[in-house]
Amino acid sequence: MGDPRHLNRIAYFAAVAETGSFTAAADRLGITKAVVSQQVAKLEEEVGASLLVRTTRKVRPTEAGIAFHRRCVVILREAEDAFGELAESAAAPSGLLRLTAPFDYGVAVVVPAIAAFAAAHPACKTDMVLSDQSLDLVGGTLDLAIRVGWLTDTSLQARQLGSFRQLLVGTPDLARRIGSGGGPEEIVALPFIANTALRNPLLWQFTGTAGEPRTVTARATIAFDATFAVREAVRLGAGLSVLPDYCVAEDLAAGHLVHILPDWTLPSGGIHAVFPAARFRPTKVRAFLDLLTERERLRGRA
């Protein structure tokens, strides 16, 4: 099947099977009925089977033709995707890129990435929806969604861009109230800021340097439903909390906050790009994800 004419014959047969008519297939393909009929007959000769039942009123696929048509649809779609991807790869990113991201990660990481993307690709425009809700990608207008945490829907088309650490943080004054040899259980006696946007905002599973697990249930003195609000309360010394590394990196570097119990780790999470069902990704999507992935790589090394 190395002859390129085979792909044309498959396309002619598929058009006839789908329209039920050689005339309608020829109109769809923009060629003559005689060419369609001749090429489909050649295809049947090559495969050694009758693919169509021809009557004076209608043409319908045989049982073998139905099975063959299912395979043809896949072959033609793959060929279309290959040409589409080739055309896209040769083109510079352009058009409107529409995406969504969680508010905290979106502001801290995605917004700077969008600024860099706009500078590198002036033919592109970007429209981002900041939302801590997982917006539906099916039937919508979004090109991609950035999801932070743990993906629960394994049927999604996703690409991991990076990961993040969860850190127990507080002001230096609060950190001093936990001794150098203290463990996770000591946080129960200290004020804690709960993030109610999380599934279990008070239950934390720590792991020590020797791999020993320790589960602690904190006692909330204040609760917020937004990560940035939690961070601000922690900055003001209202209590400890667990925050993602990308939200507190600058405060940690400046000494405004400290990483409490650094010998004890909390579960890390993933950062994923999630896509709607599509046969191939436009250049603008691939270019933006390459840029964001590189920035995530550099952030992880910092």
Sequence and secondary structure as in RCSB ss.txt:
>XXXX:A:sequence
MGDPRHLNRIAYFAAVAETGSFTAAADRLGITKAVVSQQVAKLEEEVGASLLVRTTRKVRPTEAGIAFHRRCVVI
LREAEDAFGELAESAAAPSGLLRLTAPFDYGVAVVVPAIAAFAAAHPACKTDMVLSDQSLDLVGGTLDLAIRVGW
LTDTSLQARQLGSFRQLLVGTPDLARRIGSGGGPEEIVALPFIANTALRNPLLWQFTGTAGEPRTVTARATIAFD
ATFAVREAVRLGAGLSVLPDYCVAEDLAAGHLVHILPDWTLPSGGIHAVFPAARFRPTKVRAFLDLLTERERLRG
RA
>XXXX:A:secstr
  STHHHHHHHHHHHHHHHT HHHHHHHHTS HHHHHHHHHHHHHHHTS  EEE SS EEE HHHHHHHHHHHHH
HHHHHHHHHHHHHHHS   EEEEEEE HHHIIIIIHHHHHHHHHH TTEEEEEEE SS    TTSS SEEEEEE 
   TTSEEEEEEEE EEEEE HHHHTTS TT  GGGGGGS EEEETTSSSSSEEEEE TTS EEEEE  EEEEES
SHHHHHHHHHTTS BEEEEHHHHHHHHHHTSSEESSTTSB   EEEEEEE S SS  HHHHHHHHHHHHHHHHHH
H 
